[in-house]
Amino acid sequence: MENSLLFFSCAYKSEEGEWITLADRDMASKIGKDKILSMLNSTKNHRSDVRLEVIPEPEVGLSELRMESDGERYLFTLLEYGDNGEFLIRSKSDFTGVPRLVDFMGEPFPASEVITDFDFIKRVFVELLETGNVSYELMDIYNLKHLYKVRSIFKAF
């Protein structure tokens, strides 16, 4: 994947409660890695939404790296399309907690997707910006069909 296909969006909620948009689907190669990291750092400890998107969306491969924050924790996922067209979610591969669903801003998510390690998030953003990919050692694959089944069971209770 070429960096010219990556688009960056970044917004956070200020102390006054107003959303501040730092980038809105701006071409990552024009912003540059250092400025993207600076914007990402400004979202720490704020309610925020940051993403790198591949546009146009590919038939196979990485689609979107996304970080949402409630101000303390981060919902961090990498979305991709597999070789057979299946939609896959990658999350932190070295997750050592109990495999369960946790509440994140009113919705259930796998615990491996809700993290507190901001340095890990920056590391993954850097890897994607520098290489156009994210290694499976950092983020592993989880199938979305299974996730929806688990979420529907969770919502039934």
PEZI-V361004 format. One record per backbone hydrogen bond with DSSP energy under -1.0 kcal/mol. CO is the residue of the C=O (numbers start at 1). NH is the residue of the N-H. If there is no record, write none. Layout:
co: (CO & CO)
nh: (NH & NH)
//
This chain:
co: (2 & 3 & 5 & 6 & 7 & 8 & 9 & 10 & 10 & 11 & 12 & 14 & 18 & 20 & 23 & 26 & 27 & 27 & 28 & 32 & 33 & 34 & 35 & 36 & 37 & 38 & 40 & 41 & 43 & 47 & 48 & 49 & 50 & 51 & 52 & 53 & 61 & 63 & 64 & 65 & 66 & 67 & 68 & 69 & 73 & 74 & 75 & 77 & 78 & 79 & 79 & 80 & 81 & 82 & 86 & 87 & 88 & 89 & 90 & 91 & 98 & 100 & 102 & 104 & 107 & 109 & 110 & 113 & 115 & 116 & 117 & 118 & 119 & 120 & 121 & 122 & 123 & 124 & 125 & 126 & 127 & 128 & 135 & 138 & 140 & 142 & 143 & 144 & 145 & 146 & 147 & 148 & 149 & 150 & 151 & 152 & 154)
nh: (5 & 6 & 55 & 28 & 53 & 26 & 51 & 22 & 23 & 49 & 20 & 17 & 14 & 12 & 10 & 8 & 30 & 31 & 32 & 36 & 37 & 38 & 39 & 40 & 41 & 42 & 43 & 44 & 46 & 13 & 69 & 11 & 67 & 9 & 65 & 7 & 81 & 54 & 79 & 52 & 77 & 50 & 75 & 48 & 70 & 115 & 68 & 66 & 90 & 63 & 64 & 88 & 61 & 85 & 82 & 144 & 80 & 142 & 78 & 140 & 100 & 111 & 109 & 107 & 104 & 102 & 113 & 76 & 74 & 118 & 121 & 122 & 123 & 124 & 125 & 126 & 127 & 128 & 129 & 130 & 131 & 132 & 139 & 93 & 91 & 89 & 147 & 148 & 149 & 150 & 151 & 152 & 153 & 154 & 155 & 156 & 157)
//
